[in-house]
Amino acid sequence: MDITGRALRGFGLLLSLVPLGAQPPETALKIEVHLYNYSGVATLELARAEQETARIYGRVGITVEWRDCPLTAEQLAHNTTCDLPAAPTRFTLRLLSNEMAKRFPVHDDIYGFALLSINGGFGVTANVFADRAREMASDEETQGVFLGHLMAHELGHLLLDEAGHPAGAGIMHTPWQTKEMERIKQGVMFFLTGQTERIRAQVLARTVSGSETPAQTR
């Protein structure tokens, strides 16, 4: 029995059943965000912020998995949700109060910062000054929305691997003034096309990489 010949004929039949121009399924992209709510953002406001961040990255084709992490050793003893090893697609996002913000050498009009890698690896930690975000929002209803955009912005620094703020438009452009705030309220502030491509490429590279990243800090 010519098994090789039969196998080749079967393979040829299989190919003939594949529609011309068909593309392989796109790789599912996902990041995991460990969120430390040091500023005490209210539950509903935080949920709205997470929803907004996830919506913005969903438009890029990236799923965001949230883990709300314990803040003290006592809480950690009862909640090990975030007690996981470091990974390139596992991020630490800290929401800091005004008092905490004062510990950093940044101006009052700065709303957060990301810690980019300096050794060719992947940065995984970002900070958002949540109290300043509340003060910037025009009313309580938009506080969670604005905070979510700031969270997306700081994670964007890590995924674009750059500290700069491009001129023009988009969520990475600063400062956010009246025009930008209106776009945020309307839900139309997103990453630009070129940034979207780079972010997807970065998440894919992080996903397949075996590189080690520094242990997360709390």
C-alpha positions as CSV (number, residue, x, y, z in Angstrom):
1,M,0.0,0.0,0.0
2,D,1.4,3.4,-1.0
3,I,0.8,5.3,2.2
4,T,2.9,8.3,1.1
5,G,1.0,8.7,-2.1
6,R,-2.3,8.5,-0.3
7,A,-1.2,11.0,2.2
8,L,-0.1,13.4,-0.5
9,R,-3.4,13.0,-2.3
10,G,-5.3,13.7,0.9
11,F,-3.2,16.8,1.6
12,G,-3.9,18.0,-1.9
13,L,-7.7,17.5,-1.4
14,L,-7.5,19.4,1.9
15,L,-5.8,22.3,0.1
16,S,-8.4,22.4,-2.5
17,L,-11.1,22.8,0.2
18,V,-9.4,26.0,1.6
19,P,-10.9,29.1,0.0
20,L,-8.5,31.1,-2.1
21,G,-7.0,34.1,-0.2
22,A,-7.9,32.6,3.2
23,Q,-5.7,33.9,6.0
24,P,-4.7,32.1,9.2
25,P,-6.7,33.2,12.3
26,E,-5.2,36.3,13.9
27,T,-3.3,35.7,17.1
28,A,-5.4,36.7,20.2
29,L,-3.6,39.4,22.1
30,K,-4.1,39.9,25.8
31,I,-2.4,41.8,28.6
32,E,-2.9,41.4,32.3
33,V,-3.0,44.5,34.5
34,H,-2.4,44.2,38.3
35,L,-4.0,47.3,39.7
36,Y,-3.1,48.8,43.1
37,N,-5.7,51.3,44.3
38,Y,-3.6,53.3,46.8
39,S,-5.6,56.4,46.2
40,G,-8.9,54.8,47.3
41,V,-10.8,55.3,44.1
42,A,-14.5,54.3,44.7
43,T,-15.6,51.0,43.4
44,L,-18.0,52.3,40.8
45,E,-15.6,54.9,39.6
46,L,-12.8,52.3,39.3
47,A,-15.0,49.9,37.5
48,R,-15.8,52.7,34.9
49,A,-12.1,53.5,34.6
50,E,-11.3,49.9,33.9
51,Q,-14.1,49.6,31.4
52,E,-12.9,52.7,29.5
53,T,-9.3,51.4,29.4
54,A,-10.5,48.0,28.2
55,R,-12.7,49.7,25.5
56,I,-9.7,51.8,24.2
57,Y,-7.5,48.7,23.9
58,G,-10.3,46.6,22.6
59,R,-10.3,49.0,19.6
60,V,-6.7,48.0,19.1
61,G,-7.6,44.3,19.2
62,I,-6.2,43.7,22.7
63,T,-8.1,42.2,25.6
64,V,-7.3,43.6,29.1
65,E,-7.6,41.3,32.1
66,W,-7.8,43.1,35.4
67,R,-6.7,42.0,38.8
68,D,-7.5,44.3,41.7
69,C,-4.6,43.6,44.1
70,P,-4.3,43.7,47.9
71,L,-2.3,46.6,49.3
72,T,-1.0,45.3,52.7
73,A,0.6,42.1,53.8
74,E,-2.5,41.3,55.9
75,Q,-4.7,41.6,52.8
76,L,-2.2,39.5,50.8
77,A,-2.5,36.7,53.3
78,H,-6.2,36.4,52.4
79,N,-6.0,37.4,48.7
80,T,-3.3,35.9,46.5
81,T,-5.0,37.1,43.2
82,C,-1.9,39.0,42.2
83,D,0.8,36.7,43.7
84,L,2.0,35.6,40.3
85,P,5.5,35.6,38.7
86,A,6.6,38.4,36.5
87,A,5.8,38.2,32.8
88,P,6.2,40.6,29.8
89,T,2.4,40.8,29.4
90,R,1.7,41.3,33.1
91,F,1.7,44.9,34.1
92,T,1.6,46.8,37.4
93,L,-0.6,49.9,37.5
94,R,-0.6,52.0,40.7
95,L,-3.2,54.6,41.4
96,L,-1.6,57.2,43.7
97,S,-3.0,59.9,45.9
98,N,-1.9,63.6,45.9
99,E,0.2,62.9,49.0
100,M,2.0,60.1,47.2
101,A,2.4,62.2,44.1
102,K,4.4,64.8,46.1
103,R,7.1,62.2,46.6
104,F,8.0,62.3,43.0
105,P,10.0,65.2,41.3
106,V,7.2,66.1,38.8
107,H,5.1,69.2,38.2
108,D,1.5,69.6,39.4
109,D,0.3,69.3,35.8
110,I,1.7,65.8,35.4
111,Y,-0.9,63.0,35.8
112,G,1.3,59.9,35.9
113,F,4.4,58.3,34.5
114,A,5.6,54.9,33.2
115,L,8.8,53.2,34.1
116,L,10.4,52.3,30.7
117,S,13.0,49.6,30.5
118,I,16.6,50.8,30.3
119,N,18.2,47.5,29.5
120,G,16.4,46.4,26.3
121,G,13.7,44.5,28.1
122,F,10.0,45.2,28.6
123,G,8.7,47.9,30.9
124,V,5.8,46.7,33.1
125,T,5.1,49.4,35.7
126,A,3.1,52.6,35.4
127,N,1.7,55.1,37.9
128,V,-1.3,57.3,37.6
129,F,-2.0,60.2,40.0
130,A,-5.7,59.4,40.5
131,D,-6.5,62.3,42.8
132,R,-5.3,64.8,40.1
133,A,-7.4,63.0,37.6
134,R,-10.5,63.6,39.8
135,E,-9.6,67.3,40.0
136,M,-9.2,67.5,36.3
137,A,-12.6,66.0,35.5
138,S,-15.5,68.5,35.2
139,D,-18.0,66.4,37.2
140,E,-18.3,63.2,39.1
141,E,-19.8,61.4,36.1
142,T,-16.7,61.9,34.0
143,Q,-14.1,61.1,36.7
144,G,-14.0,57.4,35.9
145,V,-14.0,58.1,32.2
146,F,-11.0,60.5,32.5
147,L,-9.2,58.2,34.9
148,G,-9.6,55.3,32.4
149,H,-8.1,57.4,29.6
150,L,-5.1,58.2,31.8
151,M,-4.6,54.6,32.7
152,A,-4.7,53.7,29.0
153,H,-2.3,56.6,28.3
154,E,0.3,55.4,30.8
155,L,0.1,51.8,29.7
156,G,0.5,53.1,26.2
157,H,3.9,54.5,27.1
158,L,5.0,51.0,28.1
159,L,3.5,49.4,25.0
160,L,5.0,52.0,22.6
161,D,8.2,51.9,24.6
162,E,8.6,55.7,24.5
163,A,8.3,58.5,27.0
164,G,7.5,61.3,24.5
165,H,4.1,62.8,23.6
166,P,3.6,63.2,19.9
167,A,2.1,66.4,18.5
168,G,-1.3,66.4,16.8
169,A,-4.0,64.2,18.2
170,G,-4.8,60.9,19.8
171,I,-4.6,59.6,23.4
172,M,-0.8,59.9,23.6
173,H,-0.8,63.6,22.7
174,T,-0.6,66.1,25.6
175,P,-1.5,68.4,27.1
176,W,-5.2,67.5,27.3
177,Q,-7.1,70.8,27.1
178,T,-10.7,71.7,26.2
179,K,-10.7,69.9,22.8
180,E,-9.1,66.7,24.2
181,M,-11.5,66.7,27.2
182,E,-14.5,66.9,24.9
183,R,-13.2,64.0,22.8
184,I,-12.7,62.0,26.0
185,K,-16.3,62.7,27.1
186,Q,-17.6,61.7,23.6
187,G,-15.6,58.5,23.8
188,V,-13.6,59.2,20.6
189,M,-10.0,59.6,22.0
190,F,-8.0,56.6,20.8
191,F,-4.5,55.6,19.6
192,L,-3.5,56.7,16.1
193,T,-3.2,54.1,13.3
194,G,0.6,53.9,13.5
195,Q,0.5,53.6,17.3
196,T,-2.1,50.8,17.0
197,E,0.2,48.8,14.8
198,R,3.2,49.3,17.1
199,I,1.2,48.3,20.2
200,R,-0.1,45.1,18.6
201,A,3.4,44.2,17.5
202,Q,4.7,44.9,21.0
203,V,2.1,42.8,22.7
204,L,2.8,40.0,20.3
205,A,6.5,40.2,20.9
206,R,5.9,40.2,24.7
207,T,3.6,37.2,24.3
208,V,6.1,35.0,22.5
209,S,9.1,36.3,24.3
210,G,10.9,34.2,27.0
211,S,12.6,37.3,28.3
212,E,12.6,37.9,32.0
213,T,11.3,41.1,33.5
214,P,12.0,42.6,36.9
215,A,9.7,41.4,39.7
216,Q,6.7,43.5,40.2
217,T,6.7,46.0,43.0
218,R,3.7,46.9,45.2
